Amino acid sequence: MSVKPVNVCVIGCGSMGRNHVRVLSDLPGVELRAIVDANTQVTAHLAHRYRVPAYPTLEAMLAEVTPEAAVVAVPTVEHLRIASALIERGVHVLVEKPIAASVAEARELIARAEARGVALFVGHIERFNPAVLELRRRLSAGELGRVLHVEARRQGPFPARIQDVGVIVDLAVHDIDLLRFVTGSEIERVYAETTQRLHHAHEDMVRATLRLADGVVGSLAIDWLTPTKVRELTVTGERGMFQVNLLTQDLTWFENAAAEEDRDDDIALLRGVQEGRMIRHVVKKREPLVAELEAFIRFIHDRAADRVSGEDGTAAIRVAQAMLESSRSGLVVRL
């Protein structure tokens, strides 16, 4: 028995919204029903290319179209207003990261979605990177032994399009979520230092140290000041180190030759660390946005399916806010 396609609209056609339009236009089980953006030049081009109606405002679209689901890819400060208007009409919503501008707004979105019985999905796209999924599988299988340290680097040139938030809310939420995702542990305290060099209103560099409930230490190097794009995740443990290139979806293993395979206690670490084999694991590459949107559609049909929940999104923005607080106070902030 075939399943009727889900009618989906995209609200916000900036750089990420345009990618959602591209993927949804060709995704099985989906009918792209409408796009919305105040920039009519952008929507005119997309409307022509993908043969989809375009509207300048959400209200104009809702006057003519009743979508079953929507992707909200507007600036963060507009997430609550736009997503709430859709939720109140019974529309399932994927909200681009971060879920909202504050923890309070995130909780309000969750409550609204629960009250209306609609799906709320948060667009933390790195969870759908095949190399991250393979890393998580290998960590869960115990291949690294006890995890000691997770380091994320997300660096590149300044994007003039980002005006409403700084690197912590725009970029660091990716890696905050990845730390929780790959370790399965919650972040308990943070310390952050920031600078503001190019952005007119917000921080454009952060260096942060985080402590997780299971004892893992996290390090984040996030900025808009690096002249080349870097997206890396490194996990160090008793038996070696995994390194993920998030751009190329490569997963590399660096062995600690001094680790004892049959030991699982502190004594094994006393033998030290010695360089061993380097292995590049085979990862079947795939566009993470396709996998993310497929997961969203599955969750609409089956609420038991995997998703990035509103609670996941809230946890990320809660830590981001703690990092901002730490950078202002110069103190460690406990969550």
Secondary structure as a PSIPRED ss2 file (coil, helix, strand):
# PSIPRED VFORMAT (PSIPRED V4.0)

   1 M C   1.000  0.000  0.000
   2 S C   1.000  0.000  0.000
   3 V C   1.000  0.000  0.000
   4 K C   1.000  0.000  0.000
   5 P C   1.000  0.000  0.000
   6 V E   0.000  0.000  1.000
   7 N E   0.000  0.000  1.000
   8 V E   0.000  0.000  1.000
   9 C E   0.000  0.000  1.000
  10 V E   0.000  0.000  1.000
  11 I E   0.000  0.000  1.000
  12 G C   1.000  0.000  0.000
  13 C C   1.000  0.000  0.000
  14 G C   1.000  0.000  0.000
  15 S H   0.000  1.000  0.000
  16 M H   0.000  1.000  0.000
  17 G H   0.000  1.000  0.000
  18 R H   0.000  1.000  0.000
  19 N H   0.000  1.000  0.000
  20 H H   0.000  1.000  0.000
  21 V H   0.000  1.000  0.000
  22 R H   0.000  1.000  0.000
  23 V H   0.000  1.000  0.000
  24 L H   0.000  1.000  0.000
  25 S C   1.000  0.000  0.000
  26 D C   1.000  0.000  0.000
  27 L C   1.000  0.000  0.000
  28 P C   1.000  0.000  0.000
  29 G C   1.000  0.000  0.000
  30 V E   0.000  0.000  1.000
  31 E E   0.000  0.000  1.000
  32 L E   0.000  0.000  1.000
  33 R E   0.000  0.000  1.000
  34 A E   0.000  0.000  1.000
  35 I E   0.000  0.000  1.000
  36 V E   0.000  0.000  1.000
  37 D C   1.000  0.000  0.000
  38 A C   1.000  0.000  0.000
  39 N C   1.000  0.000  0.000
  40 T H   0.000  1.000  0.000
  41 Q H   0.000  1.000  0.000
  42 V H   0.000  1.000  0.000
  43 T H   0.000  1.000  0.000
  44 A H   0.000  1.000  0.000
  45 H H   0.000  1.000  0.000
  46 L H   0.000  1.000  0.000
  47 A H   0.000  1.000  0.000
  48 H H   0.000  1.000  0.000
  49 R H   0.000  1.000  0.000
  50 Y H   0.000  1.000  0.000
  51 R C   1.000  0.000  0.000
  52 V C   1.000  0.000  0.000
  53 P C   1.000  0.000  0.000
  54 A E   0.000  0.000  1.000
  55 Y E   0.000  0.000  1.000
  56 P C   1.000  0.000  0.000
  57 T C   1.000  0.000  0.000
  58 L H   0.000  1.000  0.000
  59 E H   0.000  1.000  0.000
  60 A H   0.000  1.000  0.000
  61 M H   0.000  1.000  0.000
  62 L H   0.000  1.000  0.000
  63 A C   1.000  0.000  0.000
  64 E C   1.000  0.000  0.000
  65 V C   1.000  0.000  0.000
  66 T C   1.000  0.000  0.000
  67 P C   1.000  0.000  0.000
  68 E C   1.000  0.000  0.000
  69 A E   0.000  0.000  1.000
  70 A E   0.000  0.000  1.000
  71 V E   0.000  0.000  1.000
  72 V E   0.000  0.000  1.000
  73 A C   1.000  0.000  0.000
  74 V C   1.000  0.000  0.000
  75 P C   1.000  0.000  0.000
  76 T H   0.000  1.000  0.000
  77 V H   0.000  1.000  0.000
  78 E H   0.000  1.000  0.000
  79 H H   0.000  1.000  0.000
  80 L H   0.000  1.000  0.000
  81 R H   0.000  1.000  0.000
  82 I H   0.000  1.000  0.000
  83 A H   0.000  1.000  0.000
  84 S H   0.000  1.000  0.000
  85 A H   0.000  1.000  0.000
  86 L H   0.000  1.000  0.000
  87 I H   0.000  1.000  0.000
  88 E C   1.000  0.000  0.000
  89 R C   1.000  0.000  0.000
  90 G C   1.000  0.000  0.000
  91 V C   1.000  0.000  0.000
  92 H E   0.000  0.000  1.000
  93 V E   0.000  0.000  1.000
  94 L E   0.000  0.000  1.000
  95 V E   0.000  0.000  1.000
  96 E E   0.000  0.000  1.000
  97 K C   1.000  0.000  0.000
  98 P C   1.000  0.000  0.000
  99 I C   1.000  0.000  0.000
 100 A C   1.000  0.000  0.000
 101 A C   1.000  0.000  0.000
 102 S C   1.000  0.000  0.000
 103 V H   0.000  1.000  0.000
 104 A H   0.000  1.000  0.000
 105 E H   0.000  1.000  0.000
 106 A H   0.000  1.000  0.000
 107 R H   0.000  1.000  0.000
 108 E H   0.000  1.000  0.000
 109 L H   0.000  1.000  0.000
 110 I H   0.000  1.000  0.000
 111 A H   0.000  1.000  0.000
 112 R H   0.000  1.000  0.000
 113 A H   0.000  1.000  0.000
 114 E H   0.000  1.000  0.000
 115 A H   0.000  1.000  0.000
 116 R H   0.000  1.000  0.000
 117 G C   1.000  0.000  0.000
 118 V C   1.000  0.000  0.000
 119 A C   1.000  0.000  0.000
 120 L E   0.000  0.000  1.000
 121 F E   0.000  0.000  1.000
 122 V E   0.000  0.000  1.000
 123 G E   0.000  0.000  1.000
 124 H C   1.000  0.000  0.000
 125 I H   0.000  1.000  0.000
 126 E H   0.000  1.000  0.000
 127 R H   0.000  1.000  0.000
 128 F H   0.000  1.000  0.000
 129 N C   1.000  0.000  0.000
 130 P H   0.000  1.000  0.000
 131 A H   0.000  1.000  0.000
 132 V H   0.000  1.000  0.000
 133 L H   0.000  1.000  0.000
 134 E H   0.000  1.000  0.000
 135 L H   0.000  1.000  0.000
 136 R H   0.000  1.000  0.000
 137 R H   0.000  1.000  0.000
 138 R H   0.000  1.000  0.000
 139 L H   0.000  1.000  0.000
 140 S H   0.000  1.000  0.000
 141 A C   1.000  0.000  0.000
 142 G C   1.000  0.000  0.000
 143 E C   1.000  0.000  0.000
 144 L C   1.000  0.000  0.000
 145 G C   1.000  0.000  0.000
 146 R C   1.000  0.000  0.000
 147 V E   0.000  0.000  1.000
 148 L E   0.000  0.000  1.000
 149 H E   0.000  0.000  1.000
 150 V E   0.000  0.000  1.000
 151 E E   0.000  0.000  1.000
 152 A E   0.000  0.000  1.000
 153 R E   0.000  0.000  1.000
 154 R E   0.000  0.000  1.000
 155 Q E   0.000  0.000  1.000
 156 G C   1.000  0.000  0.000
 157 P C   1.000  0.000  0.000
 158 F C   1.000  0.000  0.000
 159 P C   1.000  0.000  0.000
 160 A C   1.000  0.000  0.000
 161 R C   1.000  0.000  0.000
 162 I C   1.000  0.000  0.000
 163 Q C   1.000  0.000  0.000
 164 D C   1.000  0.000  0.000
 165 V C   1.000  0.000  0.000
 166 G C   1.000  0.000  0.000
 167 V H   0.000  1.000  0.000
 168 I H   0.000  1.000  0.000
 169 V H   0.000  1.000  0.000
 170 D H   0.000  1.000  0.000
 171 L H   0.000  1.000  0.000
 172 A H   0.000  1.000  0.000
 173 V H   0.000  1.000  0.000
 174 H H   0.000  1.000  0.000
 175 D H   0.000  1.000  0.000
 176 I H   0.000  1.000  0.000
 177 D H   0.000  1.000  0.000
 178 L H   0.000  1.000  0.000
 179 L H   0.000  1.000  0.000
 180 R H   0.000  1.000  0.000
 181 F H   0.000  1.000  0.000
 182 V H   0.000  1.000  0.000
 183 T H   0.000  1.000  0.000
 184 G C   1.000  0.000  0.000
 185 S C   1.000  0.000  0.000
 186 E C   1.000  0.000  0.000
 187 I E   0.000  0.000  1.000
 188 E E   0.000  0.000  1.000
 189 R E   0.000  0.000  1.000
 190 V E   0.000  0.000  1.000
 191 Y E   0.000  0.000  1.000
 192 A E   0.000  0.000  1.000
 193 E E   0.000  0.000  1.000
 194 T E   0.000  0.000  1.000
 195 T E   0.000  0.000  1.000
 196 Q C   1.000  0.000  0.000
 197 R C   1.000  0.000  0.000
 198 L C   1.000  0.000  0.000
 199 H C   1.000  0.000  0.000
 200 H C   1.000  0.000  0.000
 201 A C   1.000  0.000  0.000
 202 H C   1.000  0.000  0.000
 203 E C   1.000  0.000  0.000
 204 D C   1.000  0.000  0.000
 205 M E   0.000  0.000  1.000
 206 V E   0.000  0.000  1.000
 207 R E   0.000  0.000  1.000
 208 A E   0.000  0.000  1.000
 209 T E   0.000  0.000  1.000
 210 L E   0.000  0.000  1.000
 211 R E   0.000  0.000  1.000
 212 L E   0.000  0.000  1.000
 213 A C   1.000  0.000  0.000
 214 D C   1.000  0.000  0.000
 215 G C   1.000  0.000  0.000
 216 V C   1.000  0.000  0.000
 217 V E   0.000  0.000  1.000
 218 G E   0.000  0.000  1.000
 219 S E   0.000  0.000  1.000
 220 L E   0.000  0.000  1.000
 221 A E   0.000  0.000  1.000
 222 I E   0.000  0.000  1.000
 223 D E   0.000  0.000  1.000
 224 W C   1.000  0.000  0.000
 225 L C   1.000  0.000  0.000
 226 T C   1.000  0.000  0.000
 227 P C   1.000  0.000  0.000
 228 T C   1.000  0.000  0.000
 229 K C   1.000  0.000  0.000
 230 V E   0.000  0.000  1.000
 231 R E   0.000  0.000  1.000
 232 E E   0.000  0.000  1.000
 233 L E   0.000  0.000  1.000
 234 T E   0.000  0.000  1.000
 235 V E   0.000  0.000  1.000
 236 T E   0.000  0.000  1.000
 237 G E   0.000  0.000  1.000
 238 E C   1.000  0.000  0.000
 239 R C   1.000  0.000  0.000
 240 G E   0.000  0.000  1.000
 241 M E   0.000  0.000  1.000
 242 F E   0.000  0.000  1.000
 243 Q E   0.000  0.000  1.000
 244 V E   0.000  0.000  1.000
 245 N E   0.000  0.000  1.000
 246 L C   1.000  0.000  0.000
 247 L C   1.000  0.000  0.000
 248 T C   1.000  0.000  0.000
 249 Q C   1.000  0.000  0.000
 250 D E   0.000  0.000  1.000
 251 L E   0.000  0.000  1.000
 252 T E   0.000  0.000  1.000
 253 W E   0.000  0.000  1.000
 254 F E   0.000  0.000  1.000
 255 E E   0.000  0.000  1.000
 256 N E   0.000  0.000  1.000
 257 A C   1.000  0.000  0.000
 258 A C   1.000  0.000  0.000
 259 A C   1.000  0.000  0.000
 260 E C   1.000  0.000  0.000
 261 E C   1.000  0.000  0.000
 262 D C   1.000  0.000  0.000
 263 R C   1.000  0.000  0.000
 264 D C   1.000  0.000  0.000
 265 D C   1.000  0.000  0.000
 266 D H   0.000  1.000  0.000
 267 I H   0.000  1.000  0.000
 268 A H   0.000  1.000  0.000
 269 L H   0.000  1.000  0.000
 270 L C   1.000  0.000  0.000
 271 R C   1.000  0.000  0.000
 272 G C   1.000  0.000  0.000
 273 V C   1.000  0.000  0.000
 274 Q C   1.000  0.000  0.000
 275 E E   0.000  0.000  1.000
 276 G E   0.000  0.000  1.000
 277 R E   0.000  0.000  1.000
 278 M E   0.000  0.000  1.000
 279 I E   0.000  0.000  1.000
 280 R E   0.000  0.000  1.000
 281 H E   0.000  0.000  1.000
 282 V C   1.000  0.000  0.000
 283 V C   1.000  0.000  0.000
 284 K C   1.000  0.000  0.000
 285 K C   1.000  0.000  0.000
 286 R C   1.000  0.000  0.000
 287 E C   1.000  0.000  0.000
 288 P H   0.000  1.000  0.000
 289 L H   0.000  1.000  0.000
 290 V H   0.000  1.000  0.000
 291 A H   0.000  1.000  0.000
 292 E H   0.000  1.000  0.000
 293 L H   0.000  1.000  0.000
 294 E H   0.000  1.000  0.000
 295 A H   0.000  1.000  0.000
 296 F H   0.000  1.000  0.000
 297 I H   0.000  1.000  0.000
 298 R H   0.000  1.000  0.000
 299 F H   0.000  1.000  0.000
 300 I H   0.000  1.000  0.000
 301 H H   0.000  1.000  0.000
 302 D C   1.000  0.000  0.000
 303 R C   1.000  0.000  0.000
 304 A C   1.000  0.000  0.000
 305 A C   1.000  0.000  0.000
 306 D C   1.000  0.000  0.000
 307 R C   1.000  0.000  0.000
 308 V C   1.000  0.000  0.000
 309 S C   1.000  0.000  0.000
 310 G H   0.000  1.000  0.000
 311 E H   0.000  1.000  0.000
 312 D H   0.000  1.000  0.000
 313 G H   0.000  1.000  0.000
 314 T H   0.000  1.000  0.000
 315 A H   0.000  1.000  0.000
 316 A H   0.000  1.000  0.000
 317 I H   0.000  1.000  0.000
 318 R H   0.000  1.000  0.000
 319 V H   0.000  1.000  0.000
 320 A H   0.000  1.000  0.000
 321 Q H   0.000  1.000  0.000
 322 A H   0.000  1.000  0.000
 323 M H   0.000  1.000  0.000
 324 L H   0.000  1.000  0.000
 325 E H   0.000  1.000  0.000
 326 S H   0.000  1.000  0.000
 327 S H   0.000  1.000  0.000
 328 R H   0.000  1.000  0.000
 329 S H   0.000  1.000  0.000
 330 G C   1.000  0.000  0.000
 331 L C   1.000  0.000  0.000
 332 V C   1.000  0.000  0.000
 333 V E   0.000  0.000  1.000
 334 R E   0.000  0.000  1.000
 335 L C   1.000  0.000  0.000
